[in-house]
């Protein structure tokens, strides 16, 4: 995301009023979430260094950068910058560069050359370049007052809705290039707040909030807590019936094969525990999928 030449409100006090007549600054729940997650990571990394578990230091930082910052926050921040008001855009851009700058300092002991190079560009933009080298900058330490459990819980709900939307696309073999409406029932006012983000994350044409799902709808419905989701797509009932029947038959065969292995005393006696656990997990996963597909086929047969 390009943040250069944009007002990041760097002199604005995050926990107080703007200083010197600065422009308004507004942090979204996603901004507060990534900052809160960063504090948890910084605390965890500090403990791993204390324990000399450098492997866990690397793993913790890697997971935060890729699984949280890149996979989720960057995508959400793009929506905020595109659809938010001026104050929200400033909040997203400031959070983006400040978090990235902190991550570079956090990762510096592990990848010193690339972090030094990147920091020389990022730190001035973030208003953090008080030294000539990242080696002289303070190592990040957790600030517990920035923890925000409410925002963390909110993002977890958003993730669950995004996963459900993607699973619906997968179940119906919808092309990633095809955008279509998503019907959402239940979930309260929070769904309206999530709508633009869900639209981007789920590659949707729109998010329609409805009181209830259409009674004659043939498409599968995903349930996330009190929220129900369904892609609004025209279905070739005959073709979908054939597809579901084939998928169910395939799953039943896979379950039978795995159960056969588990019921074979010789296999159980010789196989490592990890292999046995893997087969048990396969049975559980295939059965869960089967339980989702069978009602869909029955609905199409009505």
N, C-alpha and C positions, 0 to 999 in steps of 0.2 A: 504494500500500500504506500502510495506517495504522500508523505507528510511534510516534505520540505516546502518552504514558502507559504505554509499555513499557520494560522494563529493557534498555538497549542496552550495558551493561557498558562505559561510556565510559572508566572509570578503569583498565580492564584493560590490561595491557601485552601487545601482540600477540606480541612475541617473548620473553616471559618469563612467570613465574607471576603470578597475580592479586594485585593490591595490596589491602591492607586487608580481606581476607576477602571479596572480591567473588565473585559467582556465577560458575560455570564459563562459559567461552566457547570455542566450537568453530567453526572456519572450514572450510567445505566446499571441495571442489576448484573449484566454481563461484565461490565468494567469492575464492579465491586467484587464479583466472583473471582476473576483472574488474579486480582490483587490479593484476595484472601487465600487463594490456592498458593500463590507465590510465598506468602508468609509460612504456610505449612511446609512447603518444600525447603525453604531456607532453614527452618528449625530441624527438619529431618536430616538435611545435609550436614548441619553442625554436629548432630549426634553421631552420624556415620563417620565423620572425621575424628571425633573423640574416640570412637571404637576402632579406628584404623580399618574401617570397612570401605576401602576406596572403590571396590566393585559396586557397592550399594550407592555410593556417592554418584558414580557415573550413571547407574540405572535410574536413580531418582530424578536426576537432572534431565536425562534423555526422555523419560516418560512425560515429564512436565512440558518440555519443549514441543515434542511431537504430538502427544495424545491430548494435551489441554490447550496449549498456546496456538499451535499450528492447526490442528484438526478442528478445534471448536472456536476459540476466541477470534482468530483471524477472520473466519467466515462470518461470525456474528458481527464483528466490528465493521466489515464491509457493508452490511445492511444498515448499520447505524449511521455510517458516513453518507450513504446514498439516500436514506429516508429521514434521518433525524433533523431536528432544527439546528441552528448554529451552535447553541450551547452543548447539545448532545454530540455534535460532530467534534467539537473541541475536546470534550471529555473522552471520546473514543480514541482520538489521535494522541492525546497526552498519555492515556493509559497504555496505548500500544507502544510508544517509544520508551516510556519510563520502564515498562515491564521488560522490553527487549534489552535495554541498557543494563538492568539488574541481572538478567539472565546471562549476559556476556561476562559480567564480573563473577557470577556464580560458577560458570563453566571454565573460567580462565585457567585454573590449575590443571585441568584435564586437556584442554586444547588451546595452549597459550598463543600460538602464532595467529590462528584464524580469529580468535577473540580480540587480540590486540588490533588487528587490521580493521575488523568491523567496528570496534569501539571508537576508533579514531573518527569514524564517520557518524556513528549513532550518538555518542555522548554529547557532542555540541548541539545536535538537534534536540536532545532530551534535556538540555540545560544542565548536564552533569559533568562537563569536562573541566575539572578543577586541577587536574594533573596532566603532565605530558604523556604519561603512560598508564595503561590500565593496571600495571603492577603496583602503582602507588595509590590507586583508588581503594577505598575501604571495601572489605569483603562484605557482602550482604548479610544482614542479621534480621531475624524475624521481629516484626513489630506487631504484637498481639492485638493492639487496638484496631488493627485493620482487618482482623478476622470478621467474616460476615456469614454466619451459618444460614441465615435466611436466603441470601443470594445464592449460596451454594446449593441449597435445596431446590431453589427455583430453576437453576440451570440443569439439575438432575432431572426435573420434570420435563424440561424442554428437550433434553437428550432422549428421554424415553419416547416422547412424541415423534421426534425426528427418526429414531430407529424404527418405530412402528410404521411410519410413512414409507420408509425405504423398504421395509419388509413387505408391505402391501405391493409395492412396485415389483419386487422380486417374485412374489407369489403369482402375480398376473403376467409375468414376463414382459413388463412394459419397458420399452426402449428408453435408455437414459436421455436420449435426445427429445423424447416426447413429453411435453408439458401438459398437464391436465388439472382440473379442479380437485380439491380435497374437501369433502364434507366432514365437519366436526360438530359433534353433539356433546354437550356437557363440558364441564371444566371451568365455567364461570368467566369472569372478566379477564382472567389470566390468558385465555386463549386469544383474545383480541390483541393482547400485548405481544404474544408469540407469533401472530399471523405472518408478518412480513419476514420474520426469520425462518419460520417453517417453509414458507414459499420458496426461499432461496435454498435452504438445506435439502428440501425434498424435491427440488426442480419441478415446482407446481406452477400452474398458470394463475391460480388464485386459491384462497382459503375461504370457504363458505361456512359460516357458523349457522347451524340449523337447530331447531328444537328437537327434532328426531330424524332418524334415517328414513328414507322412502320405504314404504311397506313392500313395494314390488321390486326393490333393488336386488340384483343378482350378484353384485360384487362382494367380495369378502370384507368383513368389518373387523378392525383391530380394536382392542380394548386396553386402555391405559388408565388405571384407576377408575375414575368416574367418567372418563372421556372416551368417546367412540369415534373412530375415524374410518372413512371409506373413500376410495378414489371414485370420482364420478366419471365412469367410462362405459361406453357401449360394449356389450359382451355378445359374442357369437355363442349362444347357449350350447348348441350342438358341439362346436369345436372345444369349448371350455369343458364340457362334460367328458369328452374323450381325453383331453389333457389331464384332467384330475384323476380319471380312472387309471390311466397309465402311471401317473405319479404315485397313486395309492398302491398299485400292484408292485411297483418297484420298491417302495418302502417296506411293504409286507415281506418281500423276499429278503431284503437286507436285515430286517429284524429276525426273520427265521434263521438266517445264516449265523448271526451273532448269538442268538439264543442256543443254537446247536453247538457252537463252540463252548459256551458257558455250561452246558449240560453234559459235555464230554469230560469225564473224570480224568482221562489221560491228559487232555489239554490243560485243565485247571491245575493238575499236579505239576506239570512241566513249565508252564508259562510264567514269566515274571509277574509280580503283583501289578506292575504298571500296565502291562498288556491286558490283564484281566479287567483292571479298572477302566481301561480305554474301551473295551468291548461293552462293559456295563453302561458306560456313558453313551456309546453309540446307540444302544437299545433305548435308553431314556430319551435321547434327542430325536431318534426316528419315530418313537411312539408319540412324542409331543407334537411333532409335525403331522403325523397321521391323524391325531385327534383334532387338528385344525382343518385338515382337508376333507375328512369324511362329512362333516356338517355342510360344507360348501357343496359337495357333490349331491347330497340329499336335497339341498335347497334347489339346485338346478333340475333335479328329477321331479320335483313337485309340479 
